[in-house]
Amino acid sequence: MVDSNDVGDYSRLLRVDDDGVFMEVNRIGIGADGYLGDELKALPIGTGYKGGMARKIYKNWLSEWDMVDPDSSCIENELDSDGDLDVLIHVPEKPNIRGQRILKEEVIDHFSQKGLLLEYKDIEVTDNIGEYFGRRDITQNEVLVFRESKDSYGLYVSHNAENDTVSGVSVPSLGILNAGYGQNFFVKHGMLVPSPKILQRVLVRKYKGHAETIELPFGTLEHYQRYGLSPGTVFSFLKPNFLKGQDELERVVDFLGYYGLLPEGSRKPSVIWGNAYESMKRHLEREKGKHISLEEPSSADIDGWMDEQSLKHRKWCERRSAKISAGRLVTPEIDIPVRIPDDRTVYYQPKSSGFESFKRFTKQAAA
């Protein structure tokens, strides 16, 4: 079992000057005639790759410029991985769920015409690139490959992503306390502890071989070793591995066991998976009246989930404000300003008449 003596100094993630704490993002100009060139050329202007595709393009750039060891396992594993396309759409004003659906379906159709598969769940819509960087889960995801014009592509990388990609480490981002999909950090016994969701994202990169080590705030692993992961978190971690077969399920169970994160009881992978599955099944049926599914969510499922999370976030903000007004202690706010060079206002231009009709409809409704 590993303990948190193996993790690093979290304070290094912050930059400070006379104006206070901030996140710094740099821009690198890249071409589209080399690695993943077809995928880059497929991007509509005003959109960009995030997630795994952005990490792969950045790691390839680092390799080409001899800034990392090209034979490093975490570089090779990332570059050799299949990975999905993850796309960001930049718009002047973020529409509601219905408007986002129109945008997403149009961009999916665009990629389909280019012979590329883009899934609904892998698209994000934003009206603030700085906010995008401040809401990543891990530092290696503080990367964006953005098409600015017909022949111009910007590779935007935070200083955290640069340091941690070169070092081969997986670290939680320290951008915001709550990005709208649940609280990212908690203060427990005077320590800043990442949420189970963020912990999972950190560990997944190590598990997949995209990072050689992990770094967490002091005391994080002891906290989860003591209090355990919820059945929902265990289910979420094991589900993709269960679908790949028994060998992969056994490997991920061994991995979690190494970090001391398995629930008490049997160490048999089938039993751990079965208990997590049954707990999740009962929770969904009792709390939400839904049936458990191992299939990918539909676009309607995703839209419904986003609506639900938006409502939860509003209620979270209301409860937090009420606690502050009553003089109660709350987890300190985290919302780090982001500085991006080349303040270019490049937006995606919708092609469909449906989106224009939707904008007119919403303006009339608001009037």
C-alpha positions in Angstrom: 0.0 0.0 0.0 1.2 3.5 -0.8 0.7 6.5 1.5 0.7 10.2 0.9 4.4 10.6 1.8 4.8 9.9 -1.9 2.9 12.9 -3.1 4.2 16.4 -3.8 4.0 20.1 -2.9 0.7 21.4 -4.0 1.5 25.1 -3.5 3.7 25.1 -6.7 0.5 25.2 -8.8 -0.1 28.9 -8.1 1.6 32.0 -9.6 1.7 35.2 -7.6 2.5 38.8 -8.5 1.5 42.3 -7.4 -2.1 41.6 -8.6 -2.4 38.4 -6.6 -2.7 34.7 -7.4 -3.4 33.6 -11.0 -3.1 30.8 -13.6 -0.9 31.6 -16.5 -1.6 30.2 -20.0 0.8 30.5 -23.0 0.1 30.1 -26.7 2.2 28.1 -29.1 1.6 28.5 -32.9 1.4 25.1 -34.6 0.8 23.8 -38.1 -1.6 21.2 -39.4 0.6 19.3 -41.8 2.1 16.8 -39.4 0.9 14.7 -36.5 -2.9 14.3 -36.5 -3.1 16.8 -39.3 -6.4 15.5 -40.7 -8.0 15.9 -37.3 -6.6 19.4 -37.0 -7.9 20.4 -40.4 -11.3 19.0 -39.5 -11.8 21.6 -36.8 -14.2 24.3 -37.7 -12.9 27.8 -36.9 -13.8 28.8 -33.4 -13.5 25.3 -32.0 -10.7 23.3 -30.4 -9.6 20.0 -29.1 -9.5 19.4 -25.4 -8.9 16.3 -23.2 -7.0 13.4 -24.7 -6.7 14.8 -28.2 -5.2 18.0 -26.9 -2.8 16.1 -24.6 -1.6 13.9 -27.5 -0.9 16.9 -29.7 0.9 18.7 -26.9 3.0 15.6 -26.0 3.9 15.1 -29.7 5.0 18.8 -29.9 7.2 18.3 -26.8 8.7 15.2 -28.3 9.5 16.9 -31.6 11.2 19.8 -29.8 13.2 17.3 -27.5 11.6 18.7 -24.4 10.7 15.3 -23.1 12.2 11.8 -23.5 10.3 10.4 -26.6 10.8 6.9 -25.1 9.2 7.9 -21.9 6.4 5.4 -21.2 3.8 8.1 -20.3 4.6 9.9 -23.6 4.5 6.7 -25.7 1.3 5.4 -24.0 -0.6 8.6 -24.7 0.6 8.9 -28.3 -0.3 5.3 -29.0 -3.7 5.4 -27.4 -6.8 5.5 -29.5 -8.8 8.1 -27.6 -12.0 9.9 -28.5 -12.3 13.3 -30.0 -13.1 15.9 -27.3 -14.2 19.3 -28.7 -14.8 22.8 -27.3 -17.1 25.2 -29.1 -16.4 28.9 -28.4 -19.4 31.2 -28.7 -20.1 34.9 -27.8 -22.9 33.9 -25.4 -23.5 30.5 -24.0 -27.0 29.3 -24.9 -29.2 27.1 -22.7 -29.4 23.4 -23.1 -31.6 23.5 -26.2 -29.3 26.0 -27.9 -26.3 23.9 -27.0 -27.9 20.8 -28.5 -28.3 22.6 -31.9 -24.6 23.6 -31.8 -23.4 20.2 -30.8 -25.5 18.3 -33.4 -24.2 20.7 -36.2 -20.6 20.1 -35.2 -21.1 16.4 -35.0 -22.5 16.4 -38.5 -19.5 18.5 -39.6 -17.0 15.9 -38.3 -19.0 13.1 -39.8 -18.7 14.7 -43.2 -14.9 14.6 -42.6 -15.0 10.9 -41.8 -14.5 11.4 -38.1 -16.7 10.2 -35.2 -17.5 12.9 -32.6 -19.9 11.9 -29.8 -22.4 14.2 -28.1 -21.0 13.5 -24.7 -17.5 14.7 -25.8 -18.5 18.3 -26.7 -18.4 21.3 -24.4 -19.7 24.8 -25.1 -18.2 27.9 -23.6 -18.3 31.6 -24.0 -15.1 32.1 -21.9 -11.8 30.4 -22.7 -10.3 31.6 -19.5 -13.1 30.0 -17.6 -12.5 26.8 -19.5 -9.0 26.6 -18.2 -10.1 27.3 -14.7 -12.5 24.4 -14.7 -10.3 21.5 -15.7 -10.1 18.4 -13.5 -6.3 17.8 -13.7 -3.4 20.0 -14.7 -2.5 17.9 -17.7 -5.9 18.8 -19.1 -5.2 22.5 -18.9 -4.5 22.4 -22.7 -6.5 23.5 -25.7 -5.7 23.2 -29.4 -7.8 25.9 -31.0 -8.4 26.8 -34.7 -8.2 30.6 -34.9 -8.5 31.0 -38.7 -8.2 29.0 -41.9 -4.4 28.6 -41.5 -3.8 29.4 -37.8 -3.9 27.0 -34.9 -3.0 27.9 -31.3 -1.8 25.4 -28.8 -2.8 26.9 -25.5 -1.0 25.4 -22.4 -1.1 26.5 -18.8 2.2 26.6 -16.9 0.8 23.8 -14.7 0.2 21.6 -17.8 3.6 22.3 -19.1 5.4 21.4 -15.8 3.3 18.3 -15.1 3.3 16.9 -18.6 7.1 17.2 -18.9 7.4 15.7 -15.4 4.9 12.9 -16.1 2.8 13.6 -13.1 -1.0 13.6 -12.6 -2.2 16.4 -10.3 -5.6 17.9 -9.5 -6.2 21.4 -11.0 -6.7 24.1 -8.4 -8.9 26.3 -10.5 -12.3 26.6 -8.8 -14.1 25.2 -5.8 -17.2 24.1 -7.8 -17.3 24.1 -11.6 -21.0 23.5 -11.7 -20.9 19.7 -11.6 -20.2 19.2 -7.9 -17.7 20.5 -5.4 -14.1 19.8 -6.4 -12.5 20.2 -3.0 -13.4 19.9 0.7 -11.7 21.0 3.8 -11.4 18.0 6.2 -9.6 18.3 9.5 -7.9 21.4 8.3 -6.7 19.8 5.0 -7.7 20.5 1.4 -9.1 17.2 0.1 -10.0 16.6 -3.6 -13.5 15.2 -4.2 -13.8 11.5 -5.2 -14.5 12.6 -8.8 -11.3 14.6 -8.9 -9.3 11.8 -7.2 -10.6 9.4 -9.8 -9.5 11.6 -12.7 -6.0 11.9 -11.2 -5.7 8.1 -10.7 -7.1 7.3 -14.2 -4.2 9.0 -15.9 -1.7 7.0 -13.8 -3.7 3.8 -14.4 -3.7 4.3 -18.2 0.1 5.0 -18.2 -0.3 8.6 -19.2 1.5 9.7 -16.1 4.3 8.1 -14.2 3.4 9.5 -10.7 0.5 11.3 -9.0 0.6 14.3 -6.6 -2.2 15.1 -4.2 -2.7 17.6 -1.4 -1.2 16.3 1.9 -3.4 13.8 3.7 -5.7 13.0 0.7 -4.9 9.3 0.5 -5.1 8.9 4.3 -8.5 10.5 4.2 -9.9 8.0 1.6 -8.0 5.1 3.1 -9.8 5.8 6.3 -13.3 6.7 5.1 -13.3 4.8 1.8 -14.8 5.5 -1.6 -18.5 5.5 -2.1 -20.0 2.6 -4.0 -20.8 5.1 -6.8 -17.2 6.1 -7.1 -16.1 2.4 -7.1 -18.7 1.7 -9.8 -17.6 4.6 -11.9 -14.0 3.5 -11.7 -14.6 -0.2 -12.4 -17.3 0.1 -15.1 -15.1 0.8 -18.2 -12.7 -1.9 -17.1 -15.5 -4.5 -16.4 -16.6 -4.0 -20.0 -13.1 -4.8 -21.3 -13.1 -8.2 -19.6 -11.9 -10.1 -16.5 -8.2 -9.4 -17.0 -8.8 -5.6 -17.1 -11.1 -5.8 -14.1 -8.4 -7.6 -12.1 -5.8 -5.1 -13.1 -7.8 -2.1 -11.9 -8.7 -3.8 -8.6 -5.0 -4.4 -8.0 -4.3 -0.8 -8.9 -6.9 0.5 -6.4 -5.6 -1.9 -3.8 -2.1 -0.5 -4.2 -3.4 2.9 -3.1 -5.4 1.3 -0.3 -8.7 2.5 -1.8 -10.7 -0.8 -2.0 -13.8 -1.2 0.2 -13.5 -3.6 3.2 -14.3 -7.2 2.6 -13.5 -9.5 -0.2 -10.6 -8.6 -2.6 -12.1 -10.7 -5.4 -12.7 -8.4 -8.4 -16.0 -10.0 -9.2 -17.3 -9.5 -5.6 -16.1 -5.9 -5.5 -17.7 -5.1 -8.9 -20.9 -7.0 -7.9 -21.3 -5.1 -4.6 -20.7 -1.7 -6.3 -23.1 -2.6 -9.1 -25.9 -3.6 -6.7 -25.4 -0.5 -4.5 -25.6 1.8 -7.5 -28.6 -0.1 -8.9 -30.5 0.3 -5.6 -29.5 4.0 -5.4 -30.8 4.8 -8.9 -34.0 2.9 -8.4 -34.8 4.4 -4.9 -33.6 8.0 -5.4 -34.2 8.7 -9.0 -36.6 6.0 -10.3 -34.1 4.9 -12.9 -32.6 1.6 -14.1 -28.9 1.1 -14.1 -27.3 0.9 -17.5 -23.8 0.0 -18.8 -24.3 1.7 -22.1 -23.1 5.2 -23.0 -25.7 7.9 -22.2 -27.9 9.3 -25.0 -27.9 13.0 -25.9 -31.2 13.3 -24.1 -29.7 11.7 -21.0 -26.7 14.1 -21.1 -29.0 17.1 -21.5 -31.1 15.9 -18.6 -28.1 15.4 -16.5 -26.8 18.9 -17.3 -30.1 20.5 -16.3 -30.0 18.5 -13.1 -26.5 19.6 -12.3 -27.3 23.2 -13.1 -30.2 23.1 -10.6 -27.9 21.4 -8.0 -25.3 24.1 -8.5 -27.8 26.9 -7.9 -29.0 25.2 -4.7 -25.4 24.7 -3.6 -24.7 28.4 -4.1 -27.9 29.3 -2.2 -27.0 27.0 0.7 -23.5 28.4 0.8 -24.7 32.0 0.9 -27.1 31.2 3.7 -24.3 29.6 5.7 -22.0 32.6 5.2 -24.9 35.0 6.2 -25.4 32.9 9.4 -21.8 33.2 10.3 -21.1 29.5 9.7 -17.8 28.2 8.3 -17.7 27.0 4.7 -14.9 25.6 2.5 -13.0 28.7 1.2 -13.8 29.7 -2.3 -11.4 28.9 -5.1 -11.7 30.8 -8.3 -8.3 31.5 -9.8 -8.1 34.2 -12.5 -6.7 33.0 -15.8 -4.3 35.1 -18.0 -4.3 34.1 -21.6 -2.1 35.8 -24.2 -3.3 37.0 -27.6 -6.8 38.0 -26.6 -8.3 37.0 -30.0 -12.0 36.9 -30.1 -12.6 34.0 -32.4 -16.0 32.4 -32.3 -17.7 29.4 -33.9 -20.2 30.6 -36.6 -23.3 28.3 -36.6 -24.4 27.3 -40.1 -27.9 26.0 -39.3 -31.0 28.2 -39.6 -32.2 26.3 -36.5 -29.8 28.0 -34.3 -30.7 31.5 -35.6 -34.3 30.7 -35.1 -33.5 29.5 -31.6 -31.7 32.8 -30.8 -34.6 34.9 -32.1 -37.0 32.7 -30.0 -35.1 33.2 -26.8 -34.7 36.9 -27.3 -38.4 37.3 -27.8 -39.2 35.2 -24.7 -36.8 37.3 -22.6 -38.3 40.6 -23.8 
